[in-house]
Amino acid sequence: MVKHVVMWNFKPEVKPEDKERLKRDMKKNLSELKGKVEGLLSVSFIETPAEGSTHEIALVTEHESEAYVKLYGNHPEHVKVADKYVRPYTCDRACLNYREA
Protein backbone atom coordinates (compact mmCIF):
# COMPACT_ATOMS: atom_id res chain seq x y z
CA MET A 1 0.00 0.00 0.00
CA VAL A 2 1.17 3.53 -0.80
CA LYS A 3 0.02 6.69 0.93
CA HIS A 4 -0.12 9.94 -1.05
CA VAL A 5 -0.03 13.13 1.04
CA VAL A 6 -0.61 16.53 -0.55
CA MET A 7 -0.67 19.83 1.34
CA TRP A 8 -1.65 23.32 0.21
CA ASN A 9 -2.18 26.86 1.39
CA PHE A 10 -4.87 29.08 0.02
CA LYS A 11 -3.82 31.71 -2.48
CA PRO A 12 -3.49 35.18 -0.89
CA GLU A 13 -6.45 36.48 -2.89
CA VAL A 14 -8.85 33.92 -1.36
CA LYS A 15 -11.04 35.77 1.12
CA PRO A 16 -11.07 34.35 4.66
CA GLU A 17 -14.86 34.16 4.62
CA ASP A 18 -14.70 31.87 1.54
CA LYS A 19 -12.26 29.32 2.98
CA GLU A 20 -14.78 27.18 4.86
CA ARG A 21 -16.98 26.77 1.79
CA LEU A 22 -13.97 25.97 -0.37
CA LYS A 23 -12.78 23.37 2.14
CA ARG A 24 -16.21 21.72 2.13
CA ASP A 25 -16.25 21.63 -1.68
CA MET A 26 -12.73 20.19 -1.82
CA LYS A 27 -13.46 17.55 0.80
CA LYS A 28 -16.73 16.46 -0.82
CA ASN A 29 -15.40 16.26 -4.36
CA LEU A 30 -12.04 14.68 -3.53
CA SER A 31 -13.75 12.11 -1.29
CA GLU A 32 -16.12 11.17 -4.09
CA LEU A 33 -13.16 10.00 -6.20
CA LYS A 34 -13.13 6.77 -4.19
CA GLY A 35 -14.95 4.25 -6.32
CA LYS A 36 -14.28 6.26 -9.48
CA VAL A 37 -10.49 5.83 -9.63
CA GLU A 38 -9.13 2.30 -9.76
CA GLY A 39 -6.72 1.45 -6.94
CA LEU A 40 -7.83 4.33 -4.70
CA LEU A 41 -8.54 2.70 -1.33
CA SER A 42 -9.26 5.66 0.96
CA VAL A 43 -9.44 9.44 1.06
CA SER A 44 -8.96 11.72 4.09
CA PHE A 45 -9.14 15.50 3.94
CA ILE A 46 -7.52 17.54 6.70
CA GLU A 47 -9.17 20.93 7.05
CA THR A 48 -8.13 21.92 10.59
CA PRO A 49 -4.38 21.38 11.01
CA ALA A 50 -2.73 21.76 14.39
CA GLU A 51 -1.17 25.07 15.37
CA GLY A 52 2.32 25.50 13.96
CA SER A 53 1.53 23.66 10.72
CA THR A 54 3.01 25.08 7.53
CA HIS A 55 -0.03 24.32 5.37
CA GLU A 56 -3.74 25.07 5.75
CA ILE A 57 -5.24 21.93 4.20
CA ALA A 58 -4.11 18.45 3.23
CA LEU A 59 -5.25 15.32 1.46
CA VAL A 60 -4.17 11.80 2.38
CA THR A 61 -5.07 9.00 0.00
CA GLU A 62 -4.21 5.32 0.11
CA HIS A 63 -3.51 3.38 -3.08
CA GLU A 64 -2.88 -0.26 -3.86
CA SER A 65 0.55 0.51 -5.36
CA GLU A 66 2.76 3.27 -6.79
CA ALA A 67 1.33 2.54 -10.22
CA TYR A 68 -2.11 3.43 -8.91
CA VAL A 69 -0.81 6.72 -7.48
CA LYS A 70 0.34 7.62 -11.01
CA LEU A 71 -3.01 6.52 -12.43
CA TYR A 72 -4.79 8.69 -9.86
CA GLY A 73 -2.75 11.77 -10.75
CA ASN A 74 -3.72 11.57 -14.42
CA HIS A 75 -7.21 10.11 -14.07
CA PRO A 76 -9.79 12.33 -15.83
CA GLU A 77 -12.09 12.41 -12.78
CA HIS A 78 -9.22 13.52 -10.52
CA VAL A 79 -8.04 16.14 -13.00
CA LYS A 80 -11.61 17.49 -13.29
CA VAL A 81 -11.94 17.83 -9.50
CA ALA A 82 -8.46 19.34 -9.10
CA ASP A 83 -9.01 21.84 -11.90
CA LYS A 84 -12.38 22.99 -10.57
CA TYR A 85 -12.12 22.76 -6.77
CA VAL A 86 -8.43 22.83 -5.82
CA ARG A 87 -5.98 24.46 -8.24
CA PRO A 88 -7.84 27.76 -8.70
CA TYR A 89 -7.68 28.45 -4.95
CA THR A 90 -4.44 26.90 -3.68
CA CYS A 91 -0.68 27.42 -3.79
CA ASP A 92 2.45 26.16 -2.02
CA ARG A 93 1.70 22.53 -2.91
CA ALA A 94 3.84 19.91 -1.22
CA CYS A 95 3.59 16.18 -1.88
CA LEU A 96 4.94 13.01 -0.25
CA ASN A 97 4.33 9.40 -1.26
CA TYR A 98 5.39 6.56 1.03
CA ARG A 99 4.91 2.86 1.57
CA GLU A 100 3.40 1.56 4.76
CA ALA A 101 5.95 -0.51 6.67
N, CA, C and O atoms as CSV, one atom per row, in Angstrom:
chain,resi,resn,atom,element,x,y,z
A,1,MET,N,N,0.840,-1.171,0.000
A,1,MET,CA,C,0.000,0.000,0.000
A,1,MET,C,C,0.892,1.244,0.000
A,1,MET,O,O,1.948,1.269,0.632
A,2,VAL,N,N,0.448,2.265,-0.716
A,2,VAL,CA,C,1.172,3.533,-0.803
A,2,VAL,C,C,0.247,4.654,-0.349
A,2,VAL,O,O,-0.903,4.746,-0.778
A,3,LYS,N,N,0.766,5.495,0.517
A,3,LYS,CA,C,0.021,6.694,0.930
A,3,LYS,C,C,0.540,7.875,0.121
A,3,LYS,O,O,1.734,7.993,-0.156
A,4,HIS,N,N,-0.392,8.741,-0.248
A,4,HIS,CA,C,-0.115,9.939,-1.045
A,4,HIS,C,C,-0.611,11.124,-0.218
A,4,HIS,O,O,-1.809,11.247,0.037
A,5,VAL,N,N,0.297,11.985,0.194
A,5,VAL,CA,C,-0.029,13.128,1.039
A,5,VAL,C,C,0.248,14.403,0.245
A,5,VAL,O,O,1.353,14.605,-0.258
A,6,VAL,N,N,-0.762,15.253,0.139
A,6,VAL,CA,C,-0.612,16.532,-0.553
A,6,VAL,C,C,-1.095,17.630,0.381
A,6,VAL,O,O,-2.149,17.510,1.007
A,7,MET,N,N,-0.317,18.699,0.469
A,7,MET,CA,C,-0.674,19.830,1.336
A,7,MET,C,C,-0.676,21.117,0.512
A,7,MET,O,O,0.095,21.267,-0.436
A,8,TRP,N,N,-1.557,22.037,0.893
A,8,TRP,CA,C,-1.645,23.323,0.213
A,8,TRP,C,C,-1.914,24.434,1.223
A,8,TRP,O,O,-2.317,24.201,2.363
A,9,ASN,N,N,-1.672,25.643,0.750
A,9,ASN,CA,C,-2.177,26.857,1.388
A,9,ASN,C,C,-3.150,27.487,0.406
A,9,ASN,O,O,-3.111,27.208,-0.792
A,10,PHE,N,N,-4.009,28.325,0.919
A,10,PHE,CA,C,-4.873,29.078,0.024
A,10,PHE,C,C,-4.086,30.226,-0.588
A,10,PHE,O,O,-3.188,30.788,0.040
A,11,LYS,N,N,-4.434,30.560,-1.811
A,11,LYS,CA,C,-3.823,31.714,-2.476
A,11,LYS,C,C,-4.147,32.966,-1.669
A,11,LYS,O,O,-5.204,33.038,-1.042
A,12,PRO,N,N,-3.259,33.946,-1.677
A,12,PRO,CA,C,-3.492,35.175,-0.895
A,12,PRO,C,C,-4.794,35.886,-1.250
A,12,PRO,O,O,-5.393,36.540,-0.396
A,13,GLU,N,N,-5.232,35.767,-2.482
A,13,GLU,CA,C,-6.452,36.476,-2.894
A,13,GLU,C,C,-7.746,35.795,-2.432
A,13,GLU,O,O,-8.826,36.364,-2.585
A,14,VAL,N,N,-7.649,34.586,-1.870
A,14,VAL,CA,C,-8.849,33.918,-1.360
A,14,VAL,C,C,-9.283,34.617,-0.074
A,14,VAL,O,O,-8.501,34.749,0.868
A,15,LYS,N,N,-10.514,35.052,-0.050
A,15,LYS,CA,C,-11.044,35.768,1.116
A,15,LYS,C,C,-11.233,34.796,2.280
A,15,LYS,O,O,-11.683,33.668,2.076
A,16,PRO,N,N,-10.894,35.222,3.491
A,16,PRO,CA,C,-11.066,34.345,4.658
A,16,PRO,C,C,-12.482,33.794,4.800
A,16,PRO,O,O,-12.667,32.645,5.201
A,17,GLU,N,N,-13.473,34.609,4.474
A,17,GLU,CA,C,-14.862,34.162,4.615
A,17,GLU,C,C,-15.241,33.087,3.581
A,17,GLU,O,O,-16.277,32.436,3.727
A,18,ASP,N,N,-14.428,32.897,2.557
A,18,ASP,CA,C,-14.703,31.873,1.545
A,18,ASP,C,C,-14.016,30.537,1.842
A,18,ASP,O,O,-14.357,29.523,1.232
A,19,LYS,N,N,-13.066,30.520,2.758
A,19,LYS,CA,C,-12.261,29.318,2.977
A,19,LYS,C,C,-13.062,28.119,3.469
A,19,LYS,O,O,-12.801,26.999,3.029
A,20,GLU,N,N,-14.010,28.307,4.351
A,20,GLU,CA,C,-14.783,27.177,4.865
A,20,GLU,C,C,-15.599,26.517,3.754
A,20,GLU,O,O,-15.655,25.290,3.671
A,21,ARG,N,N,-16.221,27.312,2.916
A,21,ARG,CA,C,-16.984,26.768,1.788
A,21,ARG,C,C,-16.066,26.031,0.819
A,21,ARG,O,O,-16.403,24.948,0.340
A,22,LEU,N,N,-14.923,26.611,0.536
A,22,LEU,CA,C,-13.968,25.969,-0.373
A,22,LEU,C,C,-13.466,24.646,0.200
A,22,LEU,O,O,-13.327,23.665,-0.530
A,23,LYS,N,N,-13.196,24.617,1.500
A,23,LYS,CA,C,-12.775,23.369,2.139
A,23,LYS,C,C,-13.854,22.302,2.019
A,23,LYS,O,O,-13.552,21.147,1.718
A,24,ARG,N,N,-15.103,22.675,2.250
A,24,ARG,CA,C,-16.215,21.718,2.130
A,24,ARG,C,C,-16.308,21.165,0.710
A,24,ARG,O,O,-16.488,19.963,0.512
A,25,ASP,N,N,-16.182,22.060,-0.281
A,25,ASP,CA,C,-16.246,21.632,-1.680
A,25,ASP,C,C,-15.084,20.696,-2.021
A,25,ASP,O,O,-15.276,19.683,-2.693
A,26,MET,N,N,-13.890,21.036,-1.562
A,26,MET,CA,C,-12.727,20.188,-1.821
A,26,MET,C,C,-12.914,18.816,-1.195
A,26,MET,O,O,-12.718,17.791,-1.848
A,27,LYS,N,N,-13.294,18.807,0.075
A,27,LYS,CA,C,-13.464,17.547,0.796
A,27,LYS,C,C,-14.502,16.664,0.115
A,27,LYS,O,O,-14.257,15.481,-0.123
A,28,LYS,N,N,-15.642,17.230,-0.194
A,28,LYS,CA,C,-16.727,16.463,-0.818
A,28,LYS,C,C,-16.281,15.871,-2.153
A,28,LYS,O,O,-16.439,14.673,-2.389
A,29,ASN,N,N,-15.735,16.696,-3.008
A,29,ASN,CA,C,-15.405,16.257,-4.361
A,29,ASN,C,C,-14.184,15.344,-4.406
A,29,ASN,O,O,-14.149,14.409,-5.206
A,30,LEU,N,N,-13.198,15.592,-3.577
A,30,LEU,CA,C,-12.043,14.683,-3.526
A,30,LEU,C,C,-12.458,13.337,-2.935
A,30,LEU,O,O,-12.012,12.292,-3.409
A,31,SER,N,N,-13.296,13.350,-1.915
A,31,SER,CA,C,-13.755,12.105,-1.293
A,31,SER,C,C,-14.557,11.251,-2.259
A,31,SER,O,O,-14.501,10.022,-2.209
A,32,GLU,N,N,-15.296,11.899,-3.130
A,32,GLU,CA,C,-16.122,11.171,-4.094
A,32,GLU,C,C,-15.307,10.470,-5.178
A,32,GLU,O,O,-15.869,9.723,-5.979
A,33,LEU,N,N,-14.001,10.696,-5.219
A,33,LEU,CA,C,-13.157,10.003,-6.195
A,33,LEU,C,C,-13.001,8.520,-5.850
A,33,LEU,O,O,-12.719,7.699,-6.723
A,34,LYS,N,N,-13.186,8.185,-4.571
A,34,LYS,CA,C,-13.125,6.765,-4.186
A,34,LYS,C,C,-14.281,6.048,-4.877
A,34,LYS,O,O,-15.433,6.476,-4.799
A,35,GLY,N,N,-13.957,4.971,-5.540
A,35,GLY,CA,C,-14.955,4.250,-6.317
A,35,GLY,C,C,-14.973,4.659,-7.780
A,35,GLY,O,O,-15.528,3.948,-8.618
A,36,LYS,N,N,-14.370,5.800,-8.095
A,36,LYS,CA,C,-14.278,6.262,-9.483
A,36,LYS,C,C,-12.887,6.034,-10.061
A,36,LYS,O,O,-12.728,5.901,-11.274
A,37,VAL,N,N,-11.877,5.990,-9.187
A,37,VAL,CA,C,-10.489,5.832,-9.626
A,37,VAL,C,C,-9.981,4.478,-9.145
A,37,VAL,O,O,-9.928,4.211,-7.945
A,38,GLU,N,N,-9.614,3.644,-10.081
A,38,GLU,CA,C,-9.128,2.300,-9.755
A,38,GLU,C,C,-7.897,2.372,-8.851
A,38,GLU,O,O,-7.000,3.185,-9.074
A,39,GLY,N,N,-7.863,1.525,-7.840
A,39,GLY,CA,C,-6.716,1.448,-6.943
A,39,GLY,C,C,-6.730,2.446,-5.807
A,39,GLY,O,O,-5.854,2.400,-4.943
A,40,LEU,N,N,-7.707,3.354,-5.781
A,40,LEU,CA,C,-7.835,4.334,-4.697
A,40,LEU,C,C,-8.618,3.685,-3.563
A,40,LEU,O,O,-9.808,3.404,-3.704
A,41,LEU,N,N,-7.947,3.448,-2.441
A,41,LEU,CA,C,-8.540,2.702,-1.332
A,41,LEU,C,C,-9.228,3.585,-0.299
A,41,LEU,O,O,-10.261,3.206,0.253
A,42,SER,N,N,-8.659,4.764,-0.033
A,42,SER,CA,C,-9.261,5.664,0.958
A,42,SER,C,C,-8.848,7.094,0.693
A,42,SER,O,O,-7.837,7.368,0.044
A,43,VAL,N,N,-9.670,8.010,1.220
A,43,VAL,CA,C,-9.436,9.445,1.064
A,43,VAL,C,C,-9.717,10.117,2.399
A,43,VAL,O,O,-10.784,9.923,2.981
A,44,SER,N,N,-8.767,10.906,2.888
A,44,SER,CA,C,-8.958,11.720,4.093
A,44,SER,C,C,-8.571,13.152,3.760
A,44,SER,O,O,-7.538,13.398,3.136
A,45,PHE,N,N,-9.406,14.090,4.180
A,45,PHE,CA,C,-9.141,15.505,3.936
A,45,PHE,C,C,-8.947,16.189,5.278
A,45,PHE,O,O,-9.810,16.110,6.153
A,46,ILE,N,N,-7.827,16.852,5.439
A,46,ILE,CA,C,-7.516,17.538,6.696
A,46,ILE,C,C,-7.794,19.025,6.488
A,46,ILE,O,O,-7.134,19.690,5.690
A,47,GLU,N,N,-8.777,19.527,7.216
A,47,GLU,CA,C,-9.167,20.930,7.052
A,47,GLU,C,C,-8.881,21.781,8.282
A,47,GLU,O,O,-9.044,23.001,8.236
A,48,THR,N,N,-8.461,21.165,9.373
A,48,THR,CA,C,-8.132,21.915,10.587
A,48,THR,C,C,-6.796,21.409,11.134
A,48,THR,O,O,-6.772,20.644,12.098
A,49,PRO,N,N,-5.692,21.830,10.527
A,49,PRO,CA,C,-4.384,21.382,11.006
A,49,PRO,C,C,-4.049,21.962,12.375
A,49,PRO,O,O,-4.595,22.989,12.778
A,50,ALA,N,N,-3.160,21.301,13.072
A,50,ALA,CA,C,-2.726,21.763,14.387
A,50,ALA,C,C,-1.928,23.061,14.259
A,50,ALA,O,O,-1.336,23.349,13.218
A,51,GLU,N,N,-1.929,23.820,15.326
A,51,GLU,CA,C,-1.169,25.074,15.373
A,51,GLU,C,C,0.295,24.783,15.071
A,51,GLU,O,O,0.840,23.773,15.517
A,52,GLY,N,N,0.920,25.663,14.320
A,52,GLY,CA,C,2.320,25.499,13.956
A,52,GLY,C,C,2.520,24.785,12.631
A,52,GLY,O,O,3.651,24.649,12.164
A,53,SER,N,N,1.425,24.323,12.017
A,53,SER,CA,C,1.526,23.659,10.717
A,53,SER,C,C,1.915,24.674,9.653
A,53,SER,O,O,1.631,25.866,9.778
A,54,THR,N,N,2.567,24.188,8.609
A,54,THR,CA,C,3.009,25.075,7.534
A,54,THR,C,C,2.002,25.178,6.397
A,54,THR,O,O,2.147,26.020,5.511
A,55,HIS,N,N,0.974,24.318,6.418
A,55,HIS,CA,C,-0.033,24.318,5.367
A,55,HIS,C,C,-1.434,24.328,5.982
A,55,HIS,O,O,-1.646,23.836,7.090
A,56,GLU,N,N,-2.380,24.896,5.241
A,56,GLU,CA,C,-3.741,25.072,5.747
A,56,GLU,C,C,-4.649,23.862,5.555
A,56,GLU,O,O,-5.563,23.637,6.349
A,57,ILE,N,N,-4.402,23.088,4.508
A,57,ILE,CA,C,-5.242,21.935,4.200
A,57,ILE,C,C,-4.372,20.817,3.648
A,57,ILE,O,O,-3.275,21.059,3.145
A,58,ALA,N,N,-4.872,19.591,3.748
A,58,ALA,CA,C,-4.113,18.451,3.231
A,58,ALA,C,C,-5.055,17.344,2.802
A,58,ALA,O,O,-6.204,17.267,3.237
A,59,LEU,N,N,-4.540,16.500,1.945
A,59,LEU,CA,C,-5.253,15.322,1.462
A,59,LEU,C,C,-4.351,14.114,1.667
A,59,LEU,O,O,-3.171,14.150,1.318
A,60,VAL,N,N,-4.899,13.056,2.228
A,60,VAL,CA,C,-4.171,11.799,2.382
A,60,VAL,C,C,-4.985,10.721,1.697
A,60,VAL,O,O,-6.127,10.458,2.074
A,61,THR,N,N,-4.394,10.097,0.686
A,61,THR,CA,C,-5.075,9.002,0.002
A,61,THR,C,C,-4.229,7.748,0.124
A,61,THR,O,O,-3.006,7.821,0.239
A,62,GLU,N,N,-4.884,6.602,0.099
A,62,GLU,CA,C,-4.208,5.316,0.114
A,62,GLU,C,C,-4.487,4.624,-1.213
A,62,GLU,O,O,-5.614,4.617,-1.707
A,63,HIS,N,N,-3.426,4.039,-1.778
A,63,HIS,CA,C,-3.509,3.385,-3.080
A,63,HIS,C,C,-2.912,1.989,-2.988
A,63,HIS,O,O,-2.061,1.721,-2.140
A,64,GLU,N,N,-3.362,1.113,-3.858
A,64,GLU,CA,C,-2.881,-0.258,-3.865
A,64,GLU,C,C,-1.387,-0.356,-4.158
A,64,GLU,O,O,-0.711,-1.240,-3.633
A,65,SER,N,N,-0.867,0.543,-4.991
A,65,SER,CA,C,0.554,0.512,-5.361
A,65,SER,C,C,0.961,1.871,-5.931
A,65,SER,O,O,0.120,2.747,-6.132
A,66,GLU,N,N,2.263,2.034,-6.188
A,66,GLU,CA,C,2.762,3.274,-6.786
A,66,GLU,C,C,2.163,3.500,-8.172
A,66,GLU,O,O,1.913,4.638,-8.571
A,67,ALA,N,N,1.938,2.417,-8.894
A,67,ALA,CA,C,1.327,2.541,-10.223
A,67,ALA,C,C,-0.052,3.179,-10.128
A,67,ALA,O,O,-0.442,3.958,-10.998
A,68,TYR,N,N,-0.788,2.851,-9.073
A,68,TYR,CA,C,-2.115,3.428,-8.909
A,68,TYR,C,C,-2.056,4.890,-8.468
A,68,TYR,O,O,-2.987,5.647,-8.740
A,69,VAL,N,N,-0.984,5.299,-7.795
A,69,VAL,CA,C,-0.812,6.721,-7.477
A,69,VAL,C,C,-0.650,7.502,-8.782
A,69,VAL,O,O,-1.243,8.567,-8.951
A,70,LYS,N,N,0.153,6.969,-9.697
A,70,LYS,CA,C,0.338,7.623,-11.005
A,70,LYS,C,C,-0.973,7.665,-11.783
A,70,LYS,O,O,-1.303,8.678,-12.400
A,71,LEU,N,N,-1.715,6.562,-11.752
A,71,LEU,CA,C,-3.010,6.516,-12.429
A,71,LEU,C,C,-3.939,7.580,-11.863
A,71,LEU,O,O,-4.618,8.282,-12.612
A,72,TYR,N,N,-3.966,7.697,-10.544
A,72,TYR,CA,C,-4.794,8.690,-9.855
A,72,TYR,C,C,-4.459,10.105,-10.316
A,72,TYR,O,O,-5.356,10.898,-10.601
A,73,GLY,N,N,-3.178,10.418,-10.387
A,73,GLY,CA,C,-2.753,11.767,-10.754
A,73,GLY,C,C,-3.215,12.203,-12.128
A,73,GLY,O,O,-3.462,13.387,-12.358
A,74,ASN,N,N,-3.335,11.246,-13.049
A,74,ASN,CA,C,-3.723,11.568,-14.423
A,74,ASN,C,C,-5.154,11.164,-14.761
A,74,ASN,O,O,-5.615,11.374,-15.883
A,75,HIS,N,N,-5.845,10.593,-13.802
A,75,HIS,CA,C,-7.206,10.114,-14.071
A,75,HIS,C,C,-8.116,11.311,-14.393
A,75,HIS,O,O,-8.067,12.325,-13.695
A,76,PRO,N,N,-8.936,11.202,-15.434
A,76,PRO,CA,C,-9.793,12.331,-15.829
A,76,PRO,C,C,-10.706,12.846,-14.715
A,76,PRO,O,O,-10.932,14.052,-14.614
A,77,GLU,N,N,-11.230,11.954,-13.882
A,77,GLU,CA,C,-12.093,12.406,-12.780
A,77,GLU,C,C,-11.301,13.216,-11.754
A,77,GLU,O,O,-11.793,14.222,-11.242
A,78,HIS,N,N,-10.079,12.781,-11.454
A,78,HIS,CA,C,-9.218,13.520,-10.520
A,78,HIS,C,C,-8.840,14.872,-11.103
A,78,HIS,O,O,-8.917,15.891,-10.417
A,79,VAL,N,N,-8.437,14.885,-12.352
A,79,VAL,CA,C,-8.044,16.140,-13.004
A,79,VAL,C,C,-9.210,17.122,-12.999
A,79,VAL,O,O,-9.020,18.312,-12.749
A,80,LYS,N,N,-10.414,16.627,-13.275
A,80,LYS,CA,C,-11.606,17.488,-13.294
A,80,LYS,C,C,-11.839,18.124,-11.918
A,80,LYS,O,O,-12.102,19.323,-11.821
A,81,VAL,N,N,-11.742,17.319,-10.861
A,81,VAL,CA,C,-11.941,17.834,-9.500
A,81,VAL,C,C,-10.835,18.828,-9.143
A,81,VAL,O,O,-11.109,19.908,-8.619
A,82,ALA,N,N,-9.592,18.458,-9.426
A,82,ALA,CA,C,-8.464,19.339,-9.095
A,82,ALA,C,C,-8.563,20.673,-9.834
A,82,ALA,O,O,-8.318,21.731,-9.254
A,83,ASP,N,N,-8.920,20.616,-11.105
A,83,ASP,CA,C,-9.009,21.843,-11.900
A,83,ASP,C,C,-10.159,22.756,-11.473
A,83,ASP,O,O,-10.076,23.975,-11.623
A,84,LYS,N,N,-11.220,22.168,-10.946
A,84,LYS,CA,C,-12.383,22.993,-10.566
A,84,LYS,C,C,-12.380,23.410,-9.099
A,84,LYS,O,O,-12.766,24.534,-8.780
A,85,TYR,N,N,-11.951,22.521,-8.201
A,85,TYR,CA,C,-12.123,22.764,-6.768
A,85,TYR,C,C,-10.830,23.023,-5.991
A,85,TYR,O,O,-10.885,23.509,-4.862
A,86,VAL,N,N,-9.673,22.708,-6.571
A,86,VAL,CA,C,-8.429,22.829,-5.817
A,86,VAL,C,C,-7.471,23.855,-6.434
A,86,VAL,O,O,-7.161,24.865,-5.802
A,87,ARG,N,N,-7.017,23.614,-7.624
A,87,ARG,CA,C,-5.975,24.459,-8.243
A,87,ARG,C,C,-6.310,25.946,-8.335
A,87,ARG,O,O,-5.415,26.771,-8.154
A,88,PRO,N,N,-7.554,26.322,-8.607
A,88,PRO,CA,C,-7.836,27.761,-8.699
A,88,PRO,C,C,-7.659,28.516,-7.379
A,88,PRO,O,O,-7.534,29.740,-7.381
A,89,TYR,N,N,-7.647,27.797,-6.252
A,89,TYR,CA,C,-7.675,28.449,-4.948
A,89,TYR,C,C,-6.440,28.189,-4.079
A,89,TYR,O,O,-6.302,28.776,-3.006
A,90,THR,N,N,-5.546,27.316,-4.539
A,90,THR,CA,C,-4.437,26.902,-3.682
A,90,THR,C,C,-3.071,27.212,-4.277
A,90,THR,O,O,-2.928,27.442,-5.477
A,91,CYS,N,N,-2.078,27.211,-3.401
A,91,CYS,CA,C,-0.682,27.415,-3.795
A,91,CYS,C,C,0.200,26.667,-2.789
A,91,CYS,O,O,-0.309,26.013,-1.878
A,92,ASP,N,N,1.485,26.763,-2.952
A,92,ASP,CA,C,2.446,26.162,-2.015
A,92,ASP,C,C,2.235,24.656,-1.863
A,92,ASP,O,O,2.322,24.128,-0.755
A,93,ARG,N,N,1.961,23.972,-2.954
A,93,ARG,CA,C,1.696,22.534,-2.912
A,93,ARG,C,C,2.953,21.779,-2.503
A,93,ARG,O,O,4.052,22.054,-2.986
A,94,ALA,N,N,2.768,20.831,-1.611
A,94,ALA,CA,C,3.840,19.908,-1.215
A,94,ALA,C,C,3.260,18.502,-1.287
A,94,ALA,O,O,2.087,18.295,-0.980
A,95,CYS,N,N,4.076,17.542,-1.692
A,95,CYS,CA,C,3.590,16.183,-1.880
A,95,CYS,C,C,4.612,15.184,-1.338
A,95,CYS,O,O,5.822,15.386,-1.442
A,96,LEU,N,N,4.092,14.102,-0.759
A,96,LEU,CA,C,4.940,13.014,-0.250
A,96,LEU,C,C,4.189,11.710,-0.482
A,96,LEU,O,O,3.023,11.577,-0.109
A,97,ASN,N,N,4.863,10.755,-1.099
A,97,ASN,CA,C,4.330,9.403,-1.263
A,97,ASN,C,C,5.207,8.473,-0.436
A,97,ASN,O,O,6.428,8.626,-0.415
A,98,TYR,N,N,4.592,7.509,0.243
A,98,TYR,CA,C,5.388,6.563,1.034
A,98,TYR,C,C,4.666,5.245,1.160
A,98,TYR,O,O,3.440,5.172,1.077
A,99,ARG,N,N,5.452,4.205,1.363
A,99,ARG,CA,C,4.914,2.861,1.574
A,99,ARG,C,C,4.725,2.625,3.060
A,99,ARG,O,O,5.548,3.028,3.882
A,100,GLU,N,N,3.631,1.970,3.385
A,100,GLU,CA,C,3.402,1.555,4.763
A,100,GLU,C,C,4.391,0.442,5.108
A,100,GLU,O,O,4.608,-0.472,4.313
A,101,ALA,N,N,4.971,0.522,6.263
A,101,ALA,CA,C,5.945,-0.512,6.672
A,101,ALA,C,C,5.234,-1.766,7.143
A,101,ALA,O,O,5.886,-2.739,7.524
